Amino acid sequence: MDRHLPPAGRWQLAARAQRMQPSALRELLKVAERPDIISFAGGLPSPYALPVERLQASVDRILRRDAIGALQYGPSEGYLPLREAIAARLTRQGAAVSPSEVLITTGSQQALDLVARVLVDPGSRVLIETPTYLGAVQALAQYEPVFEEVATDAAGLLPERLNDTSMRNARLLYTQPNFQNPTGRTLPLDRRMALASQAIRHGLPIVEDDPYGELVYTGVTLPSLLSMAPGNVVHLGSFSKVIAPGLRVGYVVAPEALMIKLLQAKQASDLHTTGITQRLAHALLTDGEYDTHLEAIRLRYRAQCALMLKCLSEHMPEGVSWTRPAGGMFLWVTLPPGIDSASLFDDALARGVAFVPGASFHAVSPKANTMRLTFTTATPSQIETGIARLAQAIEARLRKSETCLTVS
């Protein structure tokens, strides 16, 4: 050993770092990305939905016209034309939003972190639907809240099951009302109205996470919670699912009194979101082809969703049920009681197909007999083959369970 080298550092981890856990989904994706695996696991946009040529043309145009602005430091609030365009689009959709209420973030995951950092103390009560987005649980959990799960059914959160005391004492309620990750369900209009009314009555802050709202396949787009209770709602959005996740451009809409603290937290986090990717998002949002681009994605995903639903109906054994999403990227499968999807994952992987076990999507009380399937990235032939293989793995597990019961 070289005596001239300084001693190794004594790294004392913060308590919150010691509590951090790896993302179960990210660990699974390492396996699911093998080329020999048909993956229904990752929540990724289809590679055919990425507007590569338009982005390439926009990069060239931006660097010719505004290279210094795109490559230099920028305002922490974000690129003003992008904030104006977001505010205008949300206003057309029914929520009166000004650019000063919009903060551009490095993906909506950063928006979740900023909201949690500003609103949540250790021991704070946080209301959260179940199952829920895994990334939200991770972002909130590092600030040590006490999670209280809100009852749900096939249509989503049940406002009548919210406890008055919990609503008065909670720091926030987190929900994804549109095509929720992981279930694909959509909160009906009457429940949105009831939830907004309760939030106003009890002063309950709602975090409305809406990365999938533009991906509607059937029916009409329902009014946002932001449009119903603007003073009580923090609204999160993202361009990851509708333009490209690699841009890492999201946004948060919040009342101006809260925006001050969100902006300060953003400044402490990364100073500002990358200037050139903000300009790319703005270029595609305002070039006159955005809605045509959205419709093409909707048609593709609607067809892939319909095919997966058809294959599930054809192949799944009795006792297996699933959601029928009207948009988004996911559907949720419930297995017969006693079938653990985490154990089933290895069986399915051996047959060349991957999914995400459902227990990870619960903040408090995991349900092992559930799984999330993504229908956006697989080809039609992969959907047909993969669902058949998955059904075979489930049938084998059911036969094994029946044999064990008979022997016992």
KEDO-885715 format. One record per residue (C-alpha): x, y, z; residue in one letter; residue number from 1. Coordinates in pm, 1 decimal. Layout:
<sites>
+----------+----------+----------+------+-----+
!       px !       py !       pz ! type ! seq !
+----------+----------+----------+------+-----+
!        X !        Y !        Z !    A ! NUM !
...
+----------+----------+----------+------+-----+
</sites>
This chain:
<sites>
+----------+----------+----------+------+-----+
!       px !       py !       pz ! type ! seq !
+----------+----------+----------+------+-----+
!      0.0 !      0.0 !      0.0 !    M !   1 !
!    134.1 !    346.1 !    -93.2 !    D !   2 !
!    186.1 !    533.9 !    234.3 !    R !   3 !
!    175.4 !    868.0 !     51.3 !    H !   4 !
!   -188.9 !    823.5 !    -54.9 !    L !   5 !
!   -445.9 !   1000.9 !    163.8 !    P !   6 !
!   -679.7 !    775.9 !    361.4 !    P !   7 !
!  -1007.9 !    677.0 !    200.6 !    A !   8 !
!  -1295.0 !    919.6 !    269.1 !    G !   9 !
!  -1532.5 !    845.5 !    554.6 !    R !  10 !
!  -1864.0 !    865.1 !    370.8 !    W !  11 !
!  -2148.0 !    907.6 !    618.7 !    Q !  12 !
!  -2473.6 !    875.7 !    429.7 !    L !  13 !
!  -2765.8 !   1100.9 !    512.2 !    A !  14 !
!  -3060.7 !    920.5 !    666.2 !    A !  15 !
!  -3272.9 !    983.4 !    355.3 !    R !  16 !
!  -3002.0 !    831.4 !    134.1 !    A !  17 !
!  -3000.5 !    519.5 !    349.5 !    Q !  18 !
!  -3375.8 !    487.7 !    298.6 !    R !  19 !
!  -3352.2 !    517.0 !    -81.3 !    M !  20 !
!  -3432.6 !    202.6 !   -277.0 !    Q !  21 !
!  -3358.5 !    116.5 !   -640.0 !    P !  22 !
!  -3649.4 !    143.5 !   -878.3 !    S !  23 !
!  -3798.1 !   -201.9 !   -915.0 !    A !  24 !
!  -3915.1 !   -103.9 !  -1262.1 !    L !  25 !
!  -3571.4 !     15.5 !  -1372.4 !    R !  26 !
!  -3410.8 !   -306.3 !  -1251.0 !    E !  27 !
!  -3667.8 !   -511.3 !  -1442.4 !    L !  28 !
!  -3610.8 !   -309.7 !  -1758.5 !    L !  29 !
!  -3245.3 !   -414.7 !  -1763.8 !    K !  30 !
!  -3364.5 !   -770.8 !  -1817.1 !    V !  31 !
!  -3661.7 !   -684.8 !  -2034.9 !    A !  32 !
!  -3441.8 !   -497.4 !  -2284.6 !    E !  33 !
!  -3267.2 !   -816.3 !  -2396.2 !    R !  34 !
!  -3318.0 !   -853.3 !  -2773.4 !    P !  35 !
!  -3466.1 !  -1201.1 !  -2732.5 !    D !  36 !
!  -3741.9 !  -1077.0 !  -2499.0 !    I !  37 !
!  -4084.5 !   -946.2 !  -2605.1 !    I !  38 !
!  -4127.9 !   -665.6 !  -2356.6 !    S !  39 !
!  -4458.0 !   -532.0 !  -2229.2 !    F !  40 !
!  -4266.6 !   -377.1 !  -1937.2 !    A !  41 !
!  -4126.7 !    -32.7 !  -2018.3 !    G !  42 !
!  -4354.4 !    269.5 !  -2042.4 !    G !  43 !
!  -4182.5 !    391.9 !  -2356.3 !    L !  44 !
!  -4328.8 !    565.3 !  -2659.9 !    P !  45 !
!  -4318.2 !    367.5 !  -2981.5 !    S !  46 !
!  -3998.6 !    441.1 !  -3176.7 !    P !  47 !
!  -4227.5 !    499.5 !  -3476.3 !    Y !  48 !
!  -4398.4 !    783.3 !  -3284.3 !    A !  49 !
!  -4079.2 !    985.7 !  -3239.8 !    L !  50 !
!  -4081.7 !   1283.6 !  -3482.1 !    P !  51 !
!  -3716.1 !   1245.5 !  -3579.1 !    V !  52 !
!  -3720.8 !   1440.7 !  -3904.9 !    E !  53 !
!  -3912.8 !   1734.2 !  -3756.5 !    R !  54 !
!  -3675.5 !   1745.0 !  -3458.8 !    L !  55 !
!  -3372.9 !   1736.5 !  -3687.0 !    Q !  56 !
!  -3507.0 !   2022.4 !  -3898.0 !    A !  57 !
!  -3591.1 !   2219.6 !  -3583.5 !    S !  58 !
!  -3241.2 !   2174.8 !  -3439.8 !    V !  59 !
!  -3087.8 !   2311.5 !  -3758.5 !    D !  60 !
!  -3327.0 !   2606.6 !  -3761.9 !    R !  61 !
!  -3274.9 !   2686.7 !  -3390.7 !    I !  62 !
!  -2895.9 !   2676.7 !  -3418.7 !    L !  63 !
!  -2905.0 !   2903.1 !  -3723.3 !    R !  64 !
!  -3137.6 !   3160.5 !  -3568.7 !    R !  65 !
!  -3086.8 !   3141.5 !  -3192.8 !    D !  66 !
!  -2769.1 !   2948.3 !  -3115.7 !    A !  67 !
!  -2659.8 !   3171.7 !  -2828.6 !    I !  68 !
!  -2998.2 !   3162.0 !  -2659.6 !    G !  69 !
!  -3023.8 !   2784.8 !  -2703.1 !    A !  70 !
!  -2674.6 !   2708.8 !  -2572.7 !    L !  71 !
!  -2631.7 !   2973.7 !  -2303.1 !    Q !  72 !
!  -2765.8 !   2974.6 !  -1946.3 !    Y !  73 !
!  -3136.0 !   3059.2 !  -1935.8 !    G !  74 !
!  -3404.0 !   3173.0 !  -1693.1 !    P !  75 !
!  -3500.9 !   2926.0 !  -1421.9 !    S !  76 !
!  -3870.8 !   2972.5 !  -1504.3 !    E !  77 !
!  -3806.6 !   2838.0 !  -1852.8 !    G !  78 !
!  -3813.2 !   2961.6 !  -2210.8 !    Y !  79 !
!  -4089.2 !   3222.9 !  -2217.9 !    L !  80 !
!  -4236.4 !   3135.7 !  -2561.9 !    P !  81 !
!  -4273.9 !   2773.3 !  -2446.7 !    L !  82 !
!  -4443.2 !   2881.1 !  -2122.6 !    R !  83 !
!  -4677.3 !   3103.6 !  -2325.5 !    E !  84 !
!  -4762.1 !   2819.4 !  -2563.6 !    A !  85 !
!  -4834.3 !   2577.9 !  -2276.9 !    I !  86 !
!  -5051.6 !   2835.1 !  -2099.2 !    A !  87 !
!  -5243.8 !   2905.9 !  -2420.9 !    A !  88 !
!  -5304.7 !   2535.3 !  -2490.8 !    R !  89 !
!  -5425.3 !   2466.9 !  -2135.7 !    L !  90 !
!  -5649.6 !   2772.4 !  -2152.4 !    T !  91 !
!  -5807.5 !   2646.2 !  -2475.7 !    R !  92 !
!  -5873.7 !   2319.6 !  -2292.2 !    Q !  93 !
!  -6069.8 !   2500.6 !  -2021.1 !    G !  94 !
!  -5820.9 !   2607.8 !  -1752.9 !    A !  95 !
!  -5738.9 !   2978.0 !  -1735.1 !    A !  96 !
!  -5358.1 !   2967.3 !  -1711.2 !    V !  97 !
!  -5108.5 !   3253.0 !  -1741.2 !    S !  98 !
!  -4741.0 !   3204.2 !  -1837.7 !    P !  99 !
!  -4637.5 !   3322.0 !  -1489.9 !    S ! 100 !
!  -4806.8 !   3009.5 !  -1349.9 !    E ! 101 !
!  -4597.3 !   2775.4 !  -1566.2 !    V ! 102 !
!  -4253.8 !   2646.3 !  -1463.2 !    L ! 103 !
!  -4054.8 !   2435.3 !  -1710.8 !    I ! 104 !
!  -3893.2 !   2131.1 !  -1550.5 !    T ! 105 !
!  -3647.2 !   1861.5 !  -1649.5 !    T ! 106 !
!  -3920.0 !   1608.2 !  -1716.7 !    G ! 107 !
!  -4229.3 !   1577.0 !  -1503.0 !    S ! 108 !
!  -4030.4 !   1358.9 !  -1261.9 !    Q ! 109 !
!  -3844.5 !   1671.4 !  -1152.8 !    Q ! 110 !
!  -4178.4 !   1847.4 !  -1114.7 !    A ! 111 !
!  -4285.6 !   1572.8 !   -872.2 !    L ! 112 !
!  -3965.6 !   1615.6 !   -675.1 !    D ! 113 !
!  -4000.9 !   1993.6 !   -656.9 !    L ! 114 !
!  -4361.9 !   1971.8 !   -539.0 !    V ! 115 !
!  -4268.7 !   1714.9 !   -274.0 !    A ! 116 !
!  -3970.8 !   1921.5 !   -158.6 !    R ! 117 !
!  -4183.5 !   2232.1 !   -117.8 !    V ! 118 !
!  -4493.5 !   2074.0 !     40.0 !    L ! 119 !
!  -4388.5 !   1763.0 !    234.5 !    V ! 120 !
!  -4223.5 !   1744.5 !    577.3 !    D ! 121 !
!  -4128.2 !   1426.6 !    763.1 !    P ! 122 !
!  -4447.9 !   1282.4 !    906.0 !    G ! 123 !
!  -4675.0 !   1480.9 !    672.2 !    S ! 124 !
!  -4987.8 !   1299.9 !    560.1 !    R ! 125 !
!  -5001.2 !   1237.0 !    184.9 !    V ! 126 !
!  -5313.1 !   1090.2 !     23.5 !    L ! 127 !
!  -5242.2 !    868.4 !   -275.4 !    I ! 128 !
!  -5461.2 !    652.6 !   -497.5 !    E ! 129 !
!  -5388.1 !    282.3 !   -520.7 !    T ! 130 !
!  -5237.7 !    144.8 !   -732.1 !    P ! 131 !
!  -5039.9 !    448.7 !   -836.2 !    T ! 132 !
!  -4743.1 !    567.3 !  -1040.1 !    Y ! 133 !
!  -4423.7 !    415.6 !   -897.8 !    L ! 134 !
!  -4218.4 !    727.9 !   -975.0 !    G ! 135 !
!  -4452.8 !    940.1 !   -763.9 !    A ! 136 !
!  -4409.4 !    709.4 !   -466.4 !    V ! 137 !
!  -4030.8 !    733.5 !   -504.4 !    Q ! 138 !
!  -4031.5 !   1112.3 !   -538.0 !    A ! 139 !
!  -4256.7 !   1162.9 !   -236.7 !    L ! 140 !
!  -4108.4 !    891.2 !    -14.3 !    A ! 141 !
!  -3766.1 !   1054.2 !     14.4 !    Q ! 142 !
!  -3928.9 !   1340.4 !    211.4 !    Y ! 143 !
!  -4067.4 !   1091.9 !    467.6 !    E ! 144 !
!  -4444.1 !   1139.1 !    448.0 !    P ! 145 !
!  -4702.6 !    911.3 !    599.4 !    V ! 146 !
!  -4887.4 !    767.3 !    300.4 !    F ! 147 !
!  -5261.0 !    708.0 !    326.6 !    E ! 148 !
!  -5406.6 !    513.3 !     37.5 !    E ! 149 !
!  -5738.0 !    630.0 !   -107.0 !    V ! 150 !
!  -5984.0 !    359.7 !   -204.2 !    A ! 151 !
!  -6039.7 !    301.6 !   -575.7 !    T ! 152 !
!  -6247.8 !     80.8 !   -803.8 !    D ! 153 !
!  -6246.1 !      2.3 !  -1175.6 !    A ! 154 !
!  -6313.8 !    369.7 !  -1256.7 !    A ! 155 !
!  -6048.4 !    510.2 !  -1025.9 !    G ! 156 !
!  -6043.1 !    711.4 !   -707.8 !    L ! 157 !
!  -6358.4 !    712.7 !   -491.2 !    L ! 158 !
!  -6412.5 !   1069.1 !   -362.0 !    P ! 159 !
!  -6686.4 !    958.2 !   -121.0 !    E ! 160 !
!  -6434.2 !    737.1 !     56.9 !    R ! 161 !
!  -6208.5 !   1030.8 !    143.8 !    L ! 162 !
!  -6199.1 !   1099.9 !    515.3 !    N ! 163 !
!  -6282.2 !   1459.9 !    617.5 !    D ! 164 !
!  -6012.3 !   1464.6 !    885.6 !    T ! 165 !
!  -5752.9 !   1328.0 !    643.6 !    S ! 166 !
!  -5841.0 !   1589.5 !    382.9 !    M ! 167 !
!  -5809.6 !   1872.6 !    635.5 !    R ! 168 !
!  -5472.7 !   1745.9 !    761.5 !    N ! 169 !
!  -5313.9 !   1617.4 !    440.0 !    A ! 170 !
!  -5041.1 !   1814.9 !    266.2 !    R ! 171 !
!  -5158.4 !   1690.3 !    -72.7 !    L ! 172 !
!  -5351.1 !   1428.0 !   -266.7 !    L ! 173 !
!  -5170.9 !   1276.4 !   -565.8 !    Y ! 174 !
!  -5371.6 !   1148.0 !   -862.1 !    T ! 175 !
!  -5345.3 !   1069.6 !  -1233.2 !    Q ! 176 !
!  -5702.5 !   1117.5 !  -1358.5 !    P ! 177 !
!  -5632.6 !   1045.4 !  -1727.4 !    N ! 178 !
!  -5532.7 !    694.7 !  -1846.4 !    F ! 179 !
!  -5350.8 !    630.7 !  -1523.4 !    Q ! 180 !
!  -5015.7 !    459.8 !  -1495.8 !    N ! 181 !
!  -5036.9 !    165.8 !  -1422.5 !    P ! 182 !
!  -5406.9 !     83.3 !  -1473.7 !    T ! 183 !
!  -5507.6 !    286.8 !  -1779.8 !    G ! 184 !
!  -5829.1 !    391.0 !  -1603.0 !    R ! 185 !
!  -5988.3 !    735.9 !  -1638.9 !    T ! 186 !
!  -6158.6 !    922.6 !  -1356.0 !    L ! 187 !
!  -6522.4 !    992.6 !  -1460.2 !    P ! 188 !
!  -6658.8 !   1345.9 !  -1478.6 !    L ! 189 !
!  -6886.8 !   1312.8 !  -1174.5 !    D ! 190 !
!  -6595.5 !   1198.4 !   -959.2 !    R ! 191 !
!  -6376.0 !   1483.3 !  -1084.7 !    R ! 192 !
!  -6645.5 !   1729.2 !   -986.2 !    M ! 193 !
!  -6688.9 !   1566.9 !   -644.2 !    A ! 194 !
!  -6312.5 !   1560.4 !   -581.5 !    L ! 195 !
!  -6271.2 !   1925.0 !   -683.9 !    A ! 196 !
!  -6563.0 !   2024.3 !   -459.8 !    S ! 197 !
!  -6415.2 !   1840.8 !   -161.4 !    Q ! 198 !
!  -6072.0 !   1992.7 !   -222.6 !    A ! 199 !
!  -6218.8 !   2343.6 !   -223.0 !    I ! 200 !
!  -6426.9 !   2276.4 !     87.8 !    R ! 201 !
!  -6135.7 !   2134.1 !    289.2 !    H ! 202 !
!  -5851.6 !   2336.5 !    138.6 !    G ! 203 !
!  -5690.1 !   2015.5 !     12.3 !    L ! 204 !
!  -5403.9 !   2063.1 !   -237.7 !    P ! 205 !
!  -5431.9 !   1821.1 !   -531.0 !    I ! 206 !
!  -5135.5 !   1720.4 !   -746.1 !    V ! 207 !
!  -5285.5 !   1634.4 !  -1085.8 !    E ! 208 !
!  -5025.6 !   1443.4 !  -1285.6 !    D ! 209 !
!  -5126.6 !   1433.6 !  -1652.7 !    D ! 210 !
!  -4855.7 !   1296.9 !  -1885.2 !    P ! 211 !
!  -5106.7 !   1090.4 !  -2088.3 !    Y ! 212 !
!  -5404.2 !   1325.5 !  -2125.6 !    G ! 213 !
!  -5332.7 !   1402.0 !  -2493.3 !    E ! 214 !
!  -5332.0 !   1030.1 !  -2579.3 !    L ! 215 !
!  -5708.8 !    982.2 !  -2590.0 !    V ! 216 !
!  -5833.8 !    708.7 !  -2825.9 !    Y ! 217 !
!  -6206.4 !    687.7 !  -2765.2 !    T ! 218 !
!  -6464.3 !    928.2 !  -2624.2 !    G ! 219 !
!  -6401.4 !   1289.3 !  -2532.4 !    V ! 220 !
!  -6129.0 !   1457.4 !  -2328.8 !    T ! 221 !
!  -6268.1 !   1528.4 !  -1982.6 !    L ! 222 !
!  -6211.7 !   1861.5 !  -1804.4 !    P ! 223 !
!  -5901.1 !   1877.5 !  -1590.3 !    S ! 224 !
!  -5907.7 !   1915.2 !  -1214.0 !    L ! 225 !
!  -5706.4 !   2232.1 !  -1275.4 !    L ! 226 !
!  -6003.2 !   2380.9 !  -1461.9 !    S ! 227 !
!  -6239.9 !   2288.1 !  -1175.8 !    M ! 228 !
!  -6037.5 !   2398.7 !   -873.1 !    A ! 229 !
!  -5745.3 !   2611.5 !   -994.9 !    P ! 230 !
!  -5653.8 !   2748.0 !   -651.2 !    G ! 231 !
!  -5624.7 !   2394.8 !   -511.6 !    N ! 232 !
!  -5449.9 !   2214.0 !   -796.8 !    V ! 233 !
!  -5088.4 !   2175.7 !   -901.0 !    V ! 234 !
!  -5095.2 !   2038.5 !  -1256.9 !    H ! 235 !
!  -4800.8 !   1842.3 !  -1400.4 !    L ! 236 !
!  -4744.5 !   1783.6 !  -1770.6 !    G ! 237 !
!  -4478.4 !   1638.3 !  -1996.3 !    S ! 238 !
!  -4367.0 !   1617.9 !  -2358.6 !    F ! 239 !
!  -4203.2 !   1279.2 !  -2300.6 !    S ! 240 !
!  -4498.6 !   1072.6 !  -2422.1 !    K ! 241 !
!  -4608.2 !   1298.9 !  -2708.3 !    V ! 242 !
!  -4277.5 !   1425.9 !  -2852.4 !    I ! 243 !
!  -3971.2 !   1246.6 !  -2711.3 !    A ! 244 !
!  -3864.1 !   1142.9 !  -2359.3 !    P ! 245 !
!  -3501.7 !   1219.0 !  -2440.6 !    G ! 246 !
!  -3580.9 !   1591.3 !  -2448.5 !    L ! 247 !
!  -3653.5 !   1576.9 !  -2072.1 !    R ! 248 !
!  -3901.8 !   1866.3 !  -2090.3 !    V ! 249 !
!  -4196.2 !   1879.7 !  -1853.5 !    G ! 250 !
!  -4382.1 !   2150.5 !  -1670.1 !    Y ! 251 !
!  -4572.5 !   2235.2 !  -1356.3 !    V ! 252 !
!  -4866.9 !   2474.9 !  -1333.1 !    V ! 253 !
!  -4926.2 !   2619.4 !   -987.6 !    A ! 254 !
!  -5079.5 !   2922.9 !   -816.7 !    P ! 255 !
!  -4832.3 !   3209.9 !   -815.4 !    E ! 256 !
!  -4793.0 !   3205.7 !   -435.1 !    A ! 257 !
!  -4669.4 !   2844.4 !   -454.3 !    L ! 258 !
!  -4475.2 !   2906.3 !   -774.2 !    M ! 259 !
!  -4230.7 !   3129.8 !   -585.6 !    I ! 260 !
!  -4114.0 !   2836.6 !   -374.0 !    K ! 261 !
!  -4116.8 !   2590.1 !   -663.7 !    L ! 262 !
!  -3893.9 !   2828.7 !   -857.5 !    L ! 263 !
!  -3650.4 !   2856.6 !   -565.5 !    Q ! 264 !
!  -3638.4 !   2477.1 !   -537.9 !    A ! 265 !
!  -3575.8 !   2454.3 !   -913.5 !    K ! 266 !
!  -3290.5 !   2703.8 !   -889.1 !    Q ! 267 !
!  -3128.8 !   2495.4 !   -616.0 !    A ! 268 !
!  -3176.3 !   2177.1 !   -818.9 !    S ! 269 !
!  -3041.2 !   2249.6 !  -1168.3 !    D ! 270 !
!  -3063.1 !   2626.2 !  -1235.7 !    L ! 271 !
!  -3272.4 !   2571.6 !  -1549.4 !    H ! 272 !
!  -3388.4 !   2307.1 !  -1795.3 !    T ! 273 !
!  -3174.3 !   2269.7 !  -2107.7 !    T ! 274 !
!  -3232.9 !   2562.1 !  -2343.1 !    G ! 275 !
!  -3213.7 !   2378.0 !  -2673.6 !    I ! 276 !
!  -3460.0 !   2105.2 !  -2573.9 !    T ! 277 !
!  -3707.7 !   2367.2 !  -2450.6 !    Q ! 278 !
!  -3685.7 !   2536.0 !  -2787.9 !    R ! 279 !
!  -3735.8 !   2202.9 !  -2962.6 !    L ! 280 !
!  -4050.7 !   2137.7 !  -2760.6 !    A ! 281 !
!  -4174.4 !   2486.1 !  -2843.5 !    H ! 282 !
!  -4098.3 !   2442.4 !  -3214.6 !    A ! 283 !
!  -4298.0 !   2122.0 !  -3240.8 !    L ! 284 !
!  -4580.9 !   2251.1 !  -3023.7 !    L ! 285 !
!  -4629.0 !   2560.5 !  -3242.3 !    T ! 286 !
!  -4532.0 !   2454.7 !  -3596.6 !    D ! 287 !
!  -4891.6 !   2386.3 !  -3700.9 !    G ! 288 !
!  -4844.8 !   2009.0 !  -3724.4 !    E ! 289 !
!  -4864.9 !   1917.9 !  -3354.9 !    Y ! 290 !
!  -5227.3 !   1807.6 !  -3357.1 !    D ! 291 !
!  -5169.9 !   1603.1 !  -3674.8 !    T ! 292 !
!  -4871.8 !   1439.9 !  -3502.4 !    H ! 293 !
!  -5087.8 !   1362.6 !  -3196.8 !    L ! 294 !
!  -5361.3 !   1207.7 !  -3408.1 !    E ! 295 !
!  -5109.5 !    976.9 !  -3577.4 !    A ! 296 !
!  -4985.4 !    857.6 !  -3237.4 !    I ! 297 !
!  -5341.9 !    808.1 !  -3114.8 !    R ! 298 !
!  -5431.7 !    595.7 !  -3417.9 !    L ! 299 !
!  -5121.8 !    378.4 !  -3374.2 !    R ! 300 !
!  -5172.6 !    325.4 !  -3001.2 !    Y ! 301 !
!  -5546.5 !    269.5 !  -3035.5 !    R ! 302 !
!  -5480.9 !    -12.3 !  -3282.8 !    A ! 303 !
!  -5212.7 !   -168.4 !  -3062.6 !    Q ! 304 !
!  -5433.2 !   -142.5 !  -2753.1 !    C ! 305 !
!  -5725.0 !   -303.9 !  -2937.7 !    A ! 306 !
!  -5500.8 !   -586.9 !  -3057.0 !    L ! 307 !
!  -5370.2 !   -655.0 !  -2706.0 !    M ! 308 !
!  -5724.6 !   -658.3 !  -2567.8 !    L ! 309 !
!  -5827.2 !   -901.7 !  -2842.7 !    K ! 310 !
!  -5533.4 !  -1130.2 !  -2765.9 !    C ! 311 !
!  -5607.1 !  -1123.7 !  -2393.8 !    L ! 312 !
!  -5965.9 !  -1227.9 !  -2464.7 !    S ! 313 !
!  -5849.8 !  -1511.9 !  -2688.4 !    E ! 314 !
!  -5570.7 !  -1654.3 !  -2472.3 !    H ! 315 !
!  -5612.0 !  -1574.2 !  -2104.0 !    M ! 316 !
!  -5746.0 !  -1849.5 !  -1877.0 !    P ! 317 !
!  -6059.4 !  -1813.0 !  -1669.6 !    E ! 318 !
!  -6018.1 !  -1597.5 !  -1360.9 !    G ! 319 !
!  -5788.3 !  -1340.9 !  -1523.9 !    V ! 320 !
!  -5933.3 !   -990.0 !  -1578.3 !    S ! 321 !
!  -5800.6 !   -664.7 !  -1720.1 !    W ! 322 !
!  -5883.8 !   -298.3 !  -1772.7 !    T ! 323 !
!  -5998.5 !   -156.3 !  -2106.7 !    R ! 324 !
!  -5826.3 !    184.0 !  -2135.7 !    P ! 325 !
!  -5964.3 !    461.8 !  -2354.1 !    A ! 326 !
!  -5619.0 !    615.3 !  -2394.2 !    G ! 327 !
!  -5266.6 !    623.3 !  -2260.6 !    G ! 328 !
!  -5010.2 !    343.9 !  -2275.4 !    M ! 329 !
!  -5103.0 !     79.8 !  -2016.6 !    F ! 330 !
!  -5352.8 !   -177.8 !  -1907.2 !    L ! 331 !
!  -5377.7 !   -360.9 !  -1576.2 !    W ! 332 !
!  -5420.5 !   -733.8 !  -1535.3 !    V ! 333 !
!  -5558.1 !   -899.7 !  -1222.4 !    T ! 334 !
!  -5470.5 !  -1265.8 !  -1172.1 !    L ! 335 !
!  -5660.4 !  -1520.7 !   -964.7 !    P ! 336 !
!  -5593.0 !  -1491.2 !   -589.2 !    P ! 337 !
!  -5279.8 !  -1670.3 !   -481.1 !    G ! 338 !
!  -5085.2 !  -1608.9 !   -803.9 !    I ! 339 !
!  -4784.9 !  -1386.7 !   -728.1 !    D ! 340 !
!  -4689.5 !  -1191.6 !  -1040.4 !    S ! 341 !
!  -4333.7 !  -1141.9 !   -910.9 !    A ! 342 !
!  -4282.6 !  -1518.9 !   -919.2 !    S ! 343 !
!  -4468.6 !  -1541.1 !  -1247.8 !    L ! 344 !
!  -4221.7 !  -1291.3 !  -1396.0 !    F ! 345 !
!  -3943.0 !  -1550.7 !  -1399.8 !    D ! 346 !
!  -4173.1 !  -1807.1 !  -1564.4 !    D ! 347 !
!  -4274.4 !  -1556.7 !  -1831.3 !    A ! 348 !
!  -3915.6 !  -1447.2 !  -1888.0 !    L ! 349 !
!  -3817.1 !  -1808.7 !  -1950.4 !    A ! 350 !
!  -4080.6 !  -1806.4 !  -2227.4 !    R ! 351 !
!  -3938.0 !  -1483.4 !  -2372.0 !    G ! 352 !
!  -4188.4 !  -1225.8 !  -2248.9 !    V ! 353 !
!  -4168.0 !   -954.2 !  -1979.7 !    A ! 354 !
!  -4413.6 !   -740.1 !  -1784.2 !    F ! 355 !
!  -4406.6 !   -538.2 !  -1461.2 !    V ! 356 !
!  -4533.9 !   -709.7 !  -1143.4 !    P ! 357 !
!  -4805.9 !   -501.7 !   -979.8 !    G ! 358 !
!  -4688.9 !   -491.2 !   -617.1 !    A ! 359 !
!  -4446.7 !   -205.9 !   -693.6 !    S ! 360 !
!  -4734.0 !     29.9 !   -774.4 !    F ! 361 !
!  -4873.0 !     40.4 !   -420.1 !    H ! 362 !
!  -4746.9 !    286.0 !   -159.1 !    A ! 363 !
!  -4874.8 !     95.1 !    144.7 !    V ! 364 !
!  -5059.6 !   -230.4 !     74.8 !    S ! 365 !
!  -4920.9 !   -417.6 !   -227.5 !    P ! 366 !
!  -5135.2 !   -662.7 !   -419.7 !    K ! 367 !
!  -4922.3 !   -943.5 !   -556.0 !    A ! 368 !
!  -5175.2 !  -1085.6 !   -805.4 !    N ! 369 !
!  -5156.6 !   -791.1 !  -1047.4 !    T ! 370 !
!  -4937.4 !   -679.8 !  -1337.6 !    M ! 371 !
!  -4893.8 !   -387.8 !  -1576.2 !    R ! 372 !
!  -4872.5 !   -436.4 !  -1951.4 !    L ! 373 !
!  -4757.8 !   -172.8 !  -2200.7 !    T ! 374 !
!  -4893.3 !   -196.0 !  -2554.1 !    F ! 375 !
!  -4708.3 !     91.3 !  -2722.7 !    T ! 376 !
!  -4364.2 !    -46.0 !  -2810.2 !    T ! 377 !
!  -4428.7 !   -404.0 !  -2926.7 !    A ! 378 !
!  -4511.9 !   -476.3 !  -3289.1 !    T ! 379 !
!  -4846.3 !   -641.3 !  -3373.5 !    P ! 380 !
!  -4680.1 !   -980.2 !  -3419.9 !    S ! 381 !
!  -4494.8 !   -940.6 !  -3089.8 !    Q ! 382 !
!  -4822.5 !   -856.8 !  -2913.6 !    I ! 383 !
!  -4986.2 !  -1168.8 !  -3053.4 !    E ! 384 !
!  -4692.5 !  -1394.9 !  -2968.1 !    T ! 385 !
!  -4617.3 !  -1232.4 !  -2632.6 !    G ! 386 !
!  -4971.4 !  -1246.7 !  -2495.7 !    I ! 387 !
!  -5000.2 !  -1613.1 !  -2598.1 !    A ! 388 !
!  -4675.3 !  -1689.9 !  -2415.7 !    R ! 389 !
!  -4784.6 !  -1495.1 !  -2109.6 !    L ! 390 !
!  -5113.5 !  -1683.5 !  -2099.8 !    A ! 391 !
!  -4921.2 !  -2012.2 !  -2117.1 !    Q ! 392 !
!  -4708.1 !  -1905.6 !  -1819.9 !    A ! 393 !
!  -5021.1 !  -1815.1 !  -1620.5 !    I ! 394 !
!  -5190.9 !  -2144.7 !  -1708.9 !    E ! 395 !
!  -4881.4 !  -2337.1 !  -1599.5 !    A ! 396 !
!  -4875.9 !  -2150.3 !  -1269.2 !    R ! 397 !
!  -5248.5 !  -2218.9 !  -1216.5 !    L ! 398 !
!  -5199.0 !  -2591.0 !  -1282.4 !    R ! 399 !
!  -4909.6 !  -2594.5 !  -1036.8 !    K ! 400 !
!  -5124.5 !  -2422.8 !   -771.9 !    S ! 401 !
!  -5407.6 !  -2673.4 !   -828.7 !    E ! 402 !
!  -5164.2 !  -2964.8 !   -796.5 !    T ! 403 !
!  -5027.2 !  -2827.1 !   -469.0 !    C ! 404 !
!  -5379.7 !  -2788.1 !   -330.9 !    L ! 405 !
!  -5468.6 !  -3143.6 !   -431.9 !    T ! 406 !
!  -5155.6 !  -3289.8 !   -270.3 !    V ! 407 !
!  -5202.2 !  -3090.4 !     50.8 !    S ! 408 !
+----------+----------+----------+------+-----+
</sites>
